[in-house]
Amino acid sequence: MYKYAYETVSCHLSGYGLGAGTVYCIDDYRSIIEKRASQGWRYVGYVPVKQRGTGHVQVMDLIFEKEY
């Protein structure tokens, strides 16, 4: 049996303009994944929670699982 945990991260617009000048950045997801891994959790994916009409994800849940 597995139990699941979720961490919410935000994406924010960095830069202005069209094309290469506009970038969506994600909060410090690596430290979240590393912290959970050190606690025995395994990263299994993400779910977009809030998405712009352009398709850019603004908020997502990182999903972790652990066997118990």
CHARMM-style PDB file with segment names, atoms N, HN, CA, C and O in Angstrom:
ATOM      1  N   MET     1       0.849  -1.178   0.000  1.00  0.00      PROA
ATOM      2  CA  MET     1       0.000   0.000   0.000  1.00  0.00      PROA
ATOM      3  C   MET     1       0.894   1.242   0.000  1.00  0.00      PROA
ATOM      4  O   MET     1       1.962   1.254   0.613  1.00  0.00      PROA
ATOM      5  N   TYR     2       0.450   2.261  -0.683  1.00  0.00      PROA
ATOM      6  HN  TYR     2      -0.417   2.252  -1.181  1.00  0.00      PROA
ATOM      7  CA  TYR     2       1.196   3.518  -0.756  1.00  0.00      PROA
ATOM      8  C   TYR     2       0.381   4.654  -0.156  1.00  0.00      PROA
ATOM      9  O   TYR     2      -0.849   4.650  -0.197  1.00  0.00      PROA
ATOM     10  N   LYS     3       1.087   5.614   0.395  1.00  0.00      PROA
ATOM     11  HN  LYS     3       2.086   5.617   0.428  1.00  0.00      PROA
ATOM     12  CA  LYS     3       0.429   6.863   0.786  1.00  0.00      PROA
ATOM     13  C   LYS     3       1.050   7.968  -0.062  1.00  0.00      PROA
ATOM     14  O   LYS     3       2.186   7.850  -0.520  1.00  0.00      PROA
ATOM     15  N   TYR     4       0.300   9.029  -0.261  1.00  0.00      PROA
ATOM     16  HN  TYR     4      -0.623   9.125   0.111  1.00  0.00      PROA
ATOM     17  CA  TYR     4       0.712  10.104  -1.159  1.00  0.00      PROA
ATOM     18  C   TYR     4       0.743  11.438  -0.425  1.00  0.00      PROA
ATOM     19  O   TYR     4      -0.031  11.685   0.499  1.00  0.00      PROA
ATOM     20  N   ALA     5       1.658  12.284  -0.865  1.00  0.00      PROA
ATOM     21  HN  ALA     5       2.288  12.084  -1.615  1.00  0.00      PROA
ATOM     22  CA  ALA     5       1.765  13.642  -0.334  1.00  0.00      PROA
ATOM     23  C   ALA     5       1.910  14.595  -1.506  1.00  0.00      PROA
ATOM     24  O   ALA     5       2.421  14.225  -2.563  1.00  0.00      PROA
ATOM     25  N   TYR     6       1.456  15.825  -1.307  1.00  0.00      PROA
ATOM     26  HN  TYR     6       1.041  16.125  -0.448  1.00  0.00      PROA
ATOM     27  CA  TYR     6       1.457  16.822  -2.373  1.00  0.00      PROA
ATOM     28  C   TYR     6       2.126  18.098  -1.878  1.00  0.00      PROA
ATOM     29  O   TYR     6       1.902  18.526  -0.746  1.00  0.00      PROA
ATOM     30  N   GLU     7       2.939  18.695  -2.724  1.00  0.00      PROA
ATOM     31  HN  GLU     7       3.121  18.346  -3.644  1.00  0.00      PROA
ATOM     32  CA  GLU     7       3.572  19.986  -2.438  1.00  0.00      PROA
ATOM     33  C   GLU     7       3.164  20.932  -3.568  1.00  0.00      PROA
ATOM     34  O   GLU     7       3.359  20.621  -4.743  1.00  0.00      PROA
ATOM     35  N   THR     8       2.606  22.073  -3.215  1.00  0.00      PROA
ATOM     36  HN  THR     8       2.448  22.326  -2.261  1.00  0.00      PROA
ATOM     37  CA  THR     8       2.182  23.049  -4.204  1.00  0.00      PROA
ATOM     38  C   THR     8       3.321  24.017  -4.516  1.00  0.00      PROA
ATOM     39  O   THR     8       3.931  24.580  -3.608  1.00  0.00      PROA
ATOM     40  N   VAL     9       3.603  24.208  -5.808  1.00  0.00      PROA
ATOM     41  HN  VAL     9       3.107  23.751  -6.546  1.00  0.00      PROA
ATOM     42  CA  VAL     9       4.613  25.164  -6.243  1.00  0.00      PROA
ATOM     43  C   VAL     9       3.985  26.110  -7.253  1.00  0.00      PROA
ATOM     44  O   VAL     9       3.057  25.746  -7.975  1.00  0.00      PROA
ATOM     45  N   SER    10       4.507  27.329  -7.292  1.00  0.00      PROA
ATOM     46  HN  SER    10       5.261  27.625  -6.705  1.00  0.00      PROA
ATOM     47  CA  SER    10       3.994  28.354  -8.205  1.00  0.00      PROA
ATOM     48  C   SER    10       4.990  28.616  -9.319  1.00  0.00      PROA
ATOM     49  O   SER    10       6.202  28.497  -9.140  1.00  0.00      PROA
ATOM     50  N   CYS    11       4.455  28.971 -10.455  1.00  0.00      PROA
ATOM     51  HN  CYS    11       3.471  29.069 -10.601  1.00  0.00      PROA
ATOM     52  CA  CYS    11       5.261  29.382 -11.600  1.00  0.00      PROA
ATOM     53  C   CYS    11       5.006  30.871 -11.788  1.00  0.00      PROA
ATOM     54  O   CYS    11       3.879  31.340 -11.630  1.00  0.00      PROA
ATOM     55  N   HSD    12       6.040  31.599 -12.121  1.00  0.00      PROA
ATOM     56  HN  HSD    12       6.955  31.218 -12.250  1.00  0.00      PROA
ATOM     57  CA  HSD    12       5.846  33.035 -12.315  1.00  0.00      PROA
ATOM     58  C   HSD    12       6.540  33.497 -13.589  1.00  0.00      PROA
ATOM     59  O   HSD    12       7.511  32.892 -14.043  1.00  0.00      PROA
ATOM     60  N   LEU    13       6.025  34.570 -14.148  1.00  0.00      PROA
ATOM     61  HN  LEU    13       5.236  35.061 -13.779  1.00  0.00      PROA
ATOM     62  CA  LEU    13       6.540  35.136 -15.382  1.00  0.00      PROA
ATOM     63  C   LEU    13       7.840  35.863 -15.104  1.00  0.00      PROA
ATOM     64  O   LEU    13       7.928  36.662 -14.172  1.00  0.00      PROA
ATOM     65  N   SER    14       8.848  35.584 -15.912  1.00  0.00      PROA
ATOM     66  HN  SER    14       8.777  34.934 -16.669  1.00  0.00      PROA
ATOM     67  CA  SER    14      10.141  36.241 -15.772  1.00  0.00      PROA
ATOM     68  C   SER    14      10.525  36.799 -17.134  1.00  0.00      PROA
ATOM     69  O   SER    14      10.708  36.042 -18.087  1.00  0.00      PROA
ATOM     70  N   GLY    15      10.646  38.099 -17.230  1.00  0.00      PROA
ATOM     71  HN  GLY    15      10.498  38.714 -16.455  1.00  0.00      PROA
ATOM     72  CA  GLY    15      10.963  38.727 -18.512  1.00  0.00      PROA
ATOM     73  C   GLY    15       9.711  39.243 -19.188  1.00  0.00      PROA
ATOM     74  O   GLY    15       8.593  38.953 -18.763  1.00  0.00      PROA
ATOM     75  N   TYR    16       9.908  39.994 -20.221  1.00  0.00      PROA
ATOM     76  HN  TYR    16      10.816  40.230 -20.566  1.00  0.00      PROA
ATOM     77  CA  TYR    16       8.780  40.590 -20.935  1.00  0.00      PROA
ATOM     78  C   TYR    16       8.962  40.393 -22.424  1.00  0.00      PROA
ATOM     79  O   TYR    16      10.081  40.180 -22.889  1.00  0.00      PROA
ATOM     80  N   GLY    17       7.896  40.460 -23.166  1.00  0.00      PROA
ATOM     81  HN  GLY    17       6.986  40.633 -22.788  1.00  0.00      PROA
ATOM     82  CA  GLY    17       7.960  40.324 -24.609  1.00  0.00      PROA
ATOM     83  C   GLY    17       7.440  38.975 -25.063  1.00  0.00      PROA
ATOM     84  O   GLY    17       6.942  38.178 -24.267  1.00  0.00      PROA
ATOM     85  N   LEU    18       7.563  38.740 -26.344  1.00  0.00      PROA
ATOM     86  HN  LEU    18       7.967  39.387 -26.990  1.00  0.00      PROA
ATOM     87  CA  LEU    18       7.079  37.496 -26.931  1.00  0.00      PROA
ATOM     88  C   LEU    18       8.255  36.583 -27.245  1.00  0.00      PROA
ATOM     89  O   LEU    18       9.393  37.038 -27.362  1.00  0.00      PROA
ATOM     90  N   GLY    19       7.979  35.317 -27.379  1.00  0.00      PROA
ATOM     91  HN  GLY    19       7.054  34.946 -27.284  1.00  0.00      PROA
ATOM     92  CA  GLY    19       9.023  34.371 -27.767  1.00  0.00      PROA
ATOM     93  C   GLY    19      10.032  34.138 -26.668  1.00  0.00      PROA
ATOM     94  O   GLY    19       9.659  33.868 -25.526  1.00  0.00      PROA
ATOM     95  N   ALA    20      11.310  34.240 -26.999  1.00  0.00      PROA
ATOM     96  HN  ALA    20      11.613  34.460 -27.927  1.00  0.00      PROA
ATOM     97  CA  ALA    20      12.399  33.915 -26.067  1.00  0.00      PROA
ATOM     98  C   ALA    20      12.471  34.883 -24.891  1.00  0.00      PROA
ATOM     99  O   ALA    20      13.117  34.568 -23.892  1.00  0.00      PROA
ATOM    100  N   GLY    21      11.836  36.041 -24.973  1.00  0.00      PROA
ATOM    101  HN  GLY    21      11.310  36.297 -25.784  1.00  0.00      PROA
ATOM    102  CA  GLY    21      11.901  37.014 -23.896  1.00  0.00      PROA
ATOM    103  C   GLY    21      10.981  36.712 -22.733  1.00  0.00      PROA
ATOM    104  O   GLY    21      11.125  37.303 -21.663  1.00  0.00      PROA
ATOM    105  N   THR    22      10.038  35.805 -22.922  1.00  0.00      PROA
ATOM    106  HN  THR    22       9.921  35.326 -23.791  1.00  0.00      PROA
ATOM    107  CA  THR    22       9.079  35.477 -21.875  1.00  0.00      PROA
ATOM    108  C   THR    22       9.338  34.061 -21.374  1.00  0.00      PROA
ATOM    109  O   THR    22       9.346  33.109 -22.155  1.00  0.00      PROA
ATOM    110  N   VAL    23       9.550  33.930 -20.074  1.00  0.00      PROA
ATOM    111  HN  VAL    23       9.544  34.703 -19.440  1.00  0.00      PROA
ATOM    112  CA  VAL    23       9.853  32.630 -19.493  1.00  0.00      PROA
ATOM    113  C   VAL    23       9.005  32.442 -18.240  1.00  0.00      PROA
ATOM    114  O   VAL    23       8.849  33.371 -17.447  1.00  0.00      PROA
ATOM    115  N   TYR    24       8.460  31.249 -18.063  1.00  0.00      PROA
ATOM    116  HN  TYR    24       8.586  30.494 -18.708  1.00  0.00      PROA
ATOM    117  CA  TYR    24       7.779  30.921 -16.825  1.00  0.00      PROA
ATOM    118  C   TYR    24       8.737  30.120 -15.954  1.00  0.00      PROA
ATOM    119  O   TYR    24       9.232  29.072 -16.371  1.00  0.00      PROA
ATOM    120  N   CYS    25       8.998  30.609 -14.749  1.00  0.00      PROA
ATOM    121  HN  CYS    25       8.596  31.460 -14.411  1.00  0.00      PROA
ATOM    122  CA  CYS    25       9.927  29.963 -13.827  1.00  0.00      PROA
ATOM    123  C   CYS    25       9.134  29.297 -12.710  1.00  0.00      PROA
ATOM    124  O   CYS    25       8.072  29.776 -12.312  1.00  0.00      PROA
ATOM    125  N   ILE    26       9.662  28.194 -12.215  1.00  0.00      PROA
ATOM    126  HN  ILE    26      10.525  27.805 -12.538  1.00  0.00      PROA
ATOM    127  CA  ILE    26       9.028  27.451 -11.135  1.00  0.00      PROA
ATOM    128  C   ILE    26       9.788  27.725  -9.850  1.00  0.00      PROA
ATOM    129  O   ILE    26      11.015  27.819  -9.856  1.00  0.00      PROA
ATOM    130  N   ASP    27       9.055  27.855  -8.738  1.00  0.00      PROA
ATOM    131  HN  ASP    27       8.058  27.779  -8.732  1.00  0.00      PROA
ATOM    132  CA  ASP    27       9.692  28.002  -7.434  1.00  0.00      PROA
ATOM    133  C   ASP    27      10.709  26.883  -7.224  1.00  0.00      PROA
ATOM    134  O   ASP    27      10.792  25.969  -8.044  1.00  0.00      PROA
ATOM    135  N   ASP    28      11.447  26.937  -6.191  1.00  0.00      PROA
ATOM    136  HN  ASP    28      11.380  27.680  -5.525  1.00  0.00      PROA
ATOM    137  CA  ASP    28      12.556  26.021  -5.933  1.00  0.00      PROA
ATOM    138  C   ASP    28      12.088  24.577  -5.766  1.00  0.00      PROA
ATOM    139  O   ASP    28      12.051  24.053  -4.653  1.00  0.00      PROA
ATOM    140  N   TYR    29      11.736  23.944  -6.873  1.00  0.00      PROA
ATOM    141  HN  TYR    29      11.766  24.370  -7.777  1.00  0.00      PROA
ATOM    142  CA  TYR    29      11.213  22.582  -6.849  1.00  0.00      PROA
ATOM    143  C   TYR    29      12.280  21.552  -6.503  1.00  0.00      PROA
ATOM    144  O   TYR    29      11.969  20.520  -5.908  1.00  0.00      PROA
ATOM    145  N   ARG    30      13.526  21.813  -6.862  1.00  0.00      PROA
ATOM    146  HN  ARG    30      13.779  22.652  -7.345  1.00  0.00      PROA
ATOM    147  CA  ARG    30      14.580  20.828  -6.602  1.00  0.00      PROA
ATOM    148  C   ARG    30      14.787  20.592  -5.105  1.00  0.00      PROA
ATOM    149  O   ARG    30      14.959  19.455  -4.668  1.00  0.00      PROA
ATOM    150  N   SER    31      14.771  21.660  -4.334  1.00  0.00      PROA
ATOM    151  HN  SER    31      14.632  22.585  -4.690  1.00  0.00      PROA
ATOM    152  CA  SER    31      14.962  21.483  -2.887  1.00  0.00      PROA
ATOM    153  C   SER    31      13.784  20.731  -2.269  1.00  0.00      PROA
ATOM    154  O   SER    31      13.962  19.974  -1.314  1.00  0.00      PROA
ATOM    155  N   ILE    32      12.591  20.935  -2.806  1.00  0.00      PROA
ATOM    156  HN  ILE    32      12.446  21.549  -3.581  1.00  0.00      PROA
ATOM    157  CA  ILE    32      11.413  20.215  -2.313  1.00  0.00      PROA
ATOM    158  C   ILE    32      11.560  18.723  -2.604  1.00  0.00      PROA
ATOM    159  O   ILE    32      11.309  17.891  -1.733  1.00  0.00      PROA
ATOM    160  N   ILE    33      11.967  18.387  -3.830  1.00  0.00      PROA
ATOM    161  HN  ILE    33      12.171  19.063  -4.537  1.00  0.00      PROA
ATOM    162  CA  ILE    33      12.132  16.984  -4.215  1.00  0.00      PROA
ATOM    163  C   ILE    33      13.242  16.333  -3.387  1.00  0.00      PROA
ATOM    164  O   ILE    33      13.079  15.211  -2.907  1.00  0.00      PROA
ATOM    165  N   GLU    34      14.364  17.027  -3.217  1.00  0.00      PROA
ATOM    166  HN  GLU    34      14.496  17.938  -3.607  1.00  0.00      PROA
ATOM    167  CA  GLU    34      15.477  16.479  -2.435  1.00  0.00      PROA
ATOM    168  C   GLU    34      15.091  16.278  -0.966  1.00  0.00      PROA
ATOM    169  O   GLU    34      15.461  15.275  -0.354  1.00  0.00      PROA
ATOM    170  N   LYS    35      14.343  17.241  -0.405  1.00  0.00      PROA
ATOM    171  HN  LYS    35      14.043  18.056  -0.902  1.00  0.00      PROA
ATOM    172  CA  LYS    35      13.909  17.118   0.990  1.00  0.00      PROA
ATOM    173  C   LYS    35      12.997  15.916   1.173  1.00  0.00      PROA
ATOM    174  O   LYS    35      13.163  15.139   2.113  1.00  0.00      PROA
ATOM    175  N   ARG    36      12.030  15.764   0.270  1.00  0.00      PROA
ATOM    176  HN  ARG    36      11.895  16.396  -0.494  1.00  0.00      PROA
ATOM    177  CA  ARG    36      11.108  14.630   0.356  1.00  0.00      PROA
ATOM    178  C   ARG    36      11.845  13.302   0.157  1.00  0.00      PROA
ATOM    179  O   ARG    36      11.540  12.318   0.830  1.00  0.00      PROA
ATOM    180  N   ALA    37      12.818  13.272  -0.770  1.00  0.00      PROA
ATOM    181  HN  ALA    37      13.066  14.072  -1.317  1.00  0.00      PROA
ATOM    182  CA  ALA    37      13.586  12.050  -1.020  1.00  0.00      PROA
ATOM    183  C   ALA    37      14.363  11.634   0.221  1.00  0.00      PROA
ATOM    184  O   ALA    37      14.460  10.445   0.526  1.00  0.00      PROA
ATOM    185  N   SER    38      14.918  12.609   0.937  1.00  0.00      PROA
ATOM    186  HN  SER    38      14.840  13.574   0.689  1.00  0.00      PROA
ATOM    187  CA  SER    38      15.675  12.287   2.160  1.00  0.00      PROA
ATOM    188  C   SER    38      14.764  11.743   3.259  1.00  0.00      PROA
ATOM    189  O   SER    38      15.234  11.114   4.207  1.00  0.00      PROA
ATOM    190  N   GLN    39      13.463  11.987   3.129  1.00  0.00      PROA
ATOM    191  HN  GLN    39      13.081  12.498   2.359  1.00  0.00      PROA
ATOM    192  CA  GLN    39      12.485  11.480   4.093  1.00  0.00      PROA
ATOM    193  C   GLN    39      11.853  10.166   3.636  1.00  0.00      PROA
ATOM    194  O   GLN    39      10.930   9.658   4.273  1.00  0.00      PROA
ATOM    195  N   GLY    40      12.358   9.618   2.522  1.00  0.00      PROA
ATOM    196  HN  GLY    40      13.107  10.031   2.004  1.00  0.00      PROA
ATOM    197  CA  GLY    40      11.862   8.337   2.032  1.00  0.00      PROA
ATOM    198  C   GLY    40      10.753   8.421   1.002  1.00  0.00      PROA
ATOM    199  O   GLY    40      10.205   7.391   0.609  1.00  0.00      PROA
ATOM    200  N   TRP    41      10.407   9.613   0.556  1.00  0.00      PROA
ATOM    201  HN  TRP    41      10.852  10.450   0.875  1.00  0.00      PROA
ATOM    202  CA  TRP    41       9.361   9.788  -0.443  1.00  0.00      PROA
ATOM    203  C   TRP    41       9.956   9.676  -1.844  1.00  0.00      PROA
ATOM    204  O   TRP    41      11.132   9.977  -2.047  1.00  0.00      PROA
ATOM    205  N   ARG    42       9.155   9.248  -2.799  1.00  0.00      PROA
ATOM    206  HN  ARG    42       8.199   9.004  -2.634  1.00  0.00      PROA
ATOM    207  CA  ARG    42       9.569   9.142  -4.194  1.00  0.00      PROA
ATOM    208  C   ARG    42       8.712  10.093  -5.018  1.00  0.00      PROA
ATOM    209  O   ARG    42       7.486  10.083  -4.910  1.00  0.00      PROA
ATOM    210  N   TYR    43       9.362  10.920  -5.846  1.00  0.00      PROA
ATOM    211  HN  TYR    43      10.359  10.928  -5.934  1.00  0.00      PROA
ATOM    212  CA  TYR    43       8.634  11.833  -6.736  1.00  0.00      PROA
ATOM    213  C   TYR    43       8.013  11.012  -7.858  1.00  0.00      PROA
ATOM    214  O   TYR    43       8.699  10.221  -8.506  1.00  0.00      PROA
ATOM    215  N   VAL    44       6.701  11.200  -8.093  1.00  0.00      PROA
ATOM    216  HN  VAL    44       6.143  11.843  -7.567  1.00  0.00      PROA
ATOM    217  CA  VAL    44       6.025  10.420  -9.129  1.00  0.00      PROA
ATOM    218  C   VAL    44       5.404  11.272 -10.230  1.00  0.00      PROA
ATOM    219  O   VAL    44       4.975  10.727 -11.246  1.00  0.00      PROA
ATOM    220  N   GLY    45       5.344  12.580 -10.063  1.00  0.00      PROA
ATOM    221  HN  GLY    45       5.693  13.023  -9.238  1.00  0.00      PROA
ATOM    222  CA  GLY    45       4.786  13.413 -11.117  1.00  0.00      PROA
ATOM    223  C   GLY    45       4.180  14.694 -10.581  1.00  0.00      PROA
ATOM    224  O   GLY    45       4.383  15.062  -9.424  1.00  0.00      PROA
ATOM    225  N   TYR    46       3.433  15.366 -11.444  1.00  0.00      PROA
ATOM    226  HN  TYR    46       3.269  15.067 -12.384  1.00  0.00      PROA
ATOM    227  CA  TYR    46       2.792  16.623 -11.052  1.00  0.00      PROA
ATOM    228  C   TYR    46       1.425  16.743 -11.705  1.00  0.00      PROA
ATOM    229  O   TYR    46       1.128  16.086 -12.702  1.00  0.00      PROA
ATOM    230  N   VAL    47       0.604  17.599 -11.117  1.00  0.00      PROA
ATOM    231  HN  VAL    47       0.844  18.133 -10.307  1.00  0.00      PROA
ATOM    232  CA  VAL    47      -0.717  17.906 -11.656  1.00  0.00      PROA
ATOM    233  C   VAL    47      -0.838  19.416 -11.755  1.00  0.00      PROA
ATOM    234  O   VAL    47      -0.656  20.108 -10.753  1.00  0.00      PROA
ATOM    235  N   PRO    48      -1.143  19.950 -12.941  1.00  0.00      PROA
ATOM    236  CA  PRO    48      -1.374  21.388 -13.044  1.00  0.00      PROA
ATOM    237  C   PRO    48      -2.662  21.751 -12.305  1.00  0.00      PROA
ATOM    238  O   PRO    48      -3.720  21.181 -12.569  1.00  0.00      PROA
ATOM    239  N   VAL    49      -2.562  22.697 -11.383  1.00  0.00      PROA
ATOM    240  HN  VAL    49      -1.702  23.160 -11.168  1.00  0.00      PROA
ATOM    241  CA  VAL    49      -3.720  23.097 -10.586  1.00  0.00      PROA
ATOM    242  C   VAL    49      -4.365  24.345 -11.174  1.00  0.00      PROA
ATOM    243  O   VAL    49      -5.589  24.477 -11.183  1.00  0.00      PROA
ATOM    244  N   LYS    50      -3.532  25.259 -11.664  1.00  0.00      PROA
ATOM    245  HN  LYS    50      -2.538  25.152 -11.656  1.00  0.00      PROA
ATOM    246  CA  LYS    50      -4.024  26.500 -12.259  1.00  0.00      PROA
ATOM    247  C   LYS    50      -3.231  26.745 -13.531  1.00  0.00      PROA
ATOM    248  O   LYS    50      -2.000  26.755 -13.517  1.00  0.00      PROA
ATOM    249  N   GLN    51      -3.961  26.946 -14.650  1.00  0.00      PROA
ATOM    250  HN  GLN    51      -4.961  26.938 -14.661  1.00  0.00      PROA
ATOM    251  CA  GLN    51      -3.313  27.083 -15.943  1.00  0.00      PROA
ATOM    252  C   GLN    51      -3.899  28.264 -16.703  1.00  0.00      PROA
ATOM    253  O   GLN    51      -5.109  28.492 -16.686  1.00  0.00      PROA
ATOM    254  N   ARG    52      -3.016  29.018 -17.374  1.00  0.00      PROA
ATOM    255  HN  ARG    52      -2.034  28.833 -17.387  1.00  0.00      PROA
ATOM    256  CA  ARG    52      -3.466  30.159 -18.161  1.00  0.00      PROA
ATOM    257  C   ARG    52      -4.118  29.685 -19.453  1.00  0.00      PROA
ATOM    258  O   ARG    52      -3.931  28.538 -19.858  1.00  0.00      PROA
ATOM    259  N   GLY    53      -4.870  30.544 -20.093  1.00  0.00      PROA
ATOM    260  HN  GLY    53      -5.022  31.476 -19.764  1.00  0.00      PROA
ATOM    261  CA  GLY    53      -5.483  30.229 -21.379  1.00  0.00      PROA
ATOM    262  C   GLY    53      -4.452  29.945 -22.463  1.00  0.00      PROA
ATOM    263  O   GLY    53      -4.756  29.285 -23.457  1.00  0.00      PROA
ATOM    264  N   THR    54      -3.240  30.438 -22.274  1.00  0.00      PROA
ATOM    265  HN  THR    54      -2.993  30.973 -21.466  1.00  0.00      PROA
ATOM    266  CA  THR    54      -2.162  30.194 -23.236  1.00  0.00      PROA
ATOM    267  C   THR    54      -1.539  28.817 -23.063  1.00  0.00      PROA
ATOM    268  O   THR    54      -0.711  28.405 -23.876  1.00  0.00      PROA
ATOM    269  N   GLY    55      -1.931  28.099 -22.007  1.00  0.00      PROA
ATOM    270  HN  GLY    55      -2.603  28.433 -21.347  1.00  0.00      PROA
ATOM    271  CA  GLY    55      -1.387  26.775 -21.754  1.00  0.00      PROA
ATOM    272  C   GLY    55      -0.286  26.762 -20.711  1.00  0.00      PROA
ATOM    273  O   GLY    55       0.145  25.686 -20.295  1.00  0.00      PROA
ATOM    274  N   HSD    56       0.180  27.918 -20.278  1.00  0.00      PROA
ATOM    275  HN  HSD    56      -0.170  28.792 -20.616  1.00  0.00      PROA
ATOM    276  CA  HSD    56       1.234  27.984 -19.275  1.00  0.00      PROA
ATOM    277  C   HSD    56       0.673  27.655 -17.891  1.00  0.00      PROA
ATOM    278  O   HSD    56      -0.350  28.200 -17.477  1.00  0.00      PROA
ATOM    279  N   VAL    57       1.351  26.763 -17.191  1.00  0.00      PROA
ATOM    280  HN  VAL    57       2.182  26.320 -17.527  1.00  0.00      PROA
ATOM    281  CA  VAL    57       0.935  26.356 -15.852  1.00  0.00      PROA
ATOM    282  C   VAL    57       1.371  27.416 -14.851  1.00  0.00      PROA
ATOM    283  O   VAL    57       2.535  27.817 -14.853  1.00  0.00      PROA
ATOM    284  N   GLN    58       0.464  27.879 -13.998  1.00  0.00      PROA
ATOM    285  HN  GLN    58      -0.481  27.553 -13.997  1.00  0.00      PROA
ATOM    286  CA  GLN    58       0.786  28.869 -12.973  1.00  0.00      PROA
ATOM    287  C   GLN    58       1.002  28.233 -11.610  1.00  0.00      PROA
ATOM    288  O   GLN    58       1.859  28.686 -10.850  1.00  0.00      PROA
ATOM    289  N   VAL    59       0.245  27.197 -11.286  1.00  0.00      PROA
ATOM    290  HN  VAL    59      -0.450  26.830 -11.903  1.00  0.00      PROA
ATOM    291  CA  VAL    59       0.364  26.504  -9.999  1.00  0.00      PROA
ATOM    292  C   VAL    59       0.274  25.008 -10.290  1.00  0.00      PROA
ATOM    293  O   VAL    59      -0.564  24.567 -11.077  1.00  0.00      PROA
ATOM    294  N   MET    60       1.158  24.228  -9.638  1.00  0.00      PROA
ATOM    295  HN  MET    60       1.838  24.586  -9.000  1.00  0.00      PROA
ATOM    296  CA  MET    60       1.110  22.782  -9.801  1.00  0.00      PROA
ATOM    297  C   MET    60       1.372  22.095  -8.471  1.00  0.00      PROA
ATOM    298  O   MET    60       2.015  22.649  -7.580  1.00  0.00      PROA
ATOM    299  N   ASP    61       0.860  20.880  -8.360  1.00  0.00      PROA
ATOM    300  HN  ASP    61       0.337  20.431  -9.084  1.00  0.00      PROA
ATOM    301  CA  ASP    61       1.130  20.042  -7.199  1.00  0.00      PROA
ATOM    302  C   ASP    61       2.164  18.996  -7.593  1.00  0.00      PROA
ATOM    303  O   ASP    61       1.962  18.259  -8.558  1.00  0.00      PROA
ATOM    304  N   LEU    62       3.274  18.923  -6.853  1.00  0.00      PROA
ATOM    305  HN  LEU    62       3.438  19.521  -6.069  1.00  0.00      PROA
ATOM    306  CA  LEU    62       4.235  17.850  -7.013  1.00  0.00      PROA
ATOM    307  C   LEU    62       3.711  16.662  -6.209  1.00  0.00      PROA
ATOM    308  O   LEU    62       3.271  16.836  -5.072  1.00  0.00      PROA
ATOM    309  N   ILE    63       3.752  15.478  -6.772  1.00  0.00      PROA
ATOM    310  HN  ILE    63       4.110  15.337  -7.695  1.00  0.00      PROA
ATOM    311  CA  ILE    63       3.183  14.297  -6.125  1.00  0.00      PROA
ATOM    312  C   ILE    63       4.299  13.362  -5.685  1.00  0.00      PROA
ATOM    313  O   ILE    63       5.205  13.048  -6.457  1.00  0.00      PROA
ATOM    314  N   PHE    64       4.221  12.922  -4.429  1.00  0.00      PROA
ATOM    315  HN  PHE    64       3.485  13.178  -3.802  1.00  0.00      PROA
ATOM    316  CA  PHE    64       5.199  12.009  -3.863  1.00  0.00      PROA
ATOM    317  C   PHE    64       4.479  10.806  -3.289  1.00  0.00      PROA
ATOM    318  O   PHE    64       3.350  10.916  -2.811  1.00  0.00      PROA
ATOM    319  N   GLU    65       5.143   9.647  -3.338  1.00  0.00      PROA
ATOM    320  HN  GLU    65       6.060   9.558  -3.726  1.00  0.00      PROA
ATOM    321  CA  GLU    65       4.550   8.448  -2.748  1.00  0.00      PROA
ATOM    322  C   GLU    65       5.563   7.776  -1.834  1.00  0.00      PROA
ATOM    323  O   GLU    65       6.776   7.935  -1.971  1.00  0.00      PROA
ATOM    324  N   LYS    66       5.006   7.017  -0.895  1.00  0.00      PROA
ATOM    325  HN  LYS    66       4.021   6.888  -0.784  1.00  0.00      PROA
ATOM    326  CA  LYS    66       5.830   6.301   0.081  1.00  0.00      PROA
ATOM    327  C   LYS    66       5.089   5.020   0.446  1.00  0.00      PROA
ATOM    328  O   LYS    66       3.881   5.045   0.684  1.00  0.00      PROA
ATOM    329  N   GLU    67       5.805   3.910   0.492  1.00  0.00      PROA
ATOM    330  HN  GLU    67       6.786   3.890   0.299  1.00  0.00      PROA
ATOM    331  CA  GLU    67       5.181   2.652   0.878  1.00  0.00      PROA
ATOM    332  C   GLU    67       5.098   2.576   2.394  1.00  0.00      PROA
ATOM    333  O   GLU    67       6.040   2.935   3.100  1.00  0.00      PROA
ATOM    334  N   TYR    68       3.956   2.104   2.882  1.00  0.00      PROA
ATOM    335  HN  TYR    68       3.190   1.813   2.308  1.00  0.00      PROA
ATOM    336  CA  TYR    68       3.819   1.935   4.337  1.00  0.00      PROA
ATOM    337  C   TYR    68       3.153   0.627   4.665  1.00  0.00      PROA
ATOM    338  OT1 TYR    68       2.954   0.313   5.838  1.00  0.00      PROA
TER     339      TYR     68
END
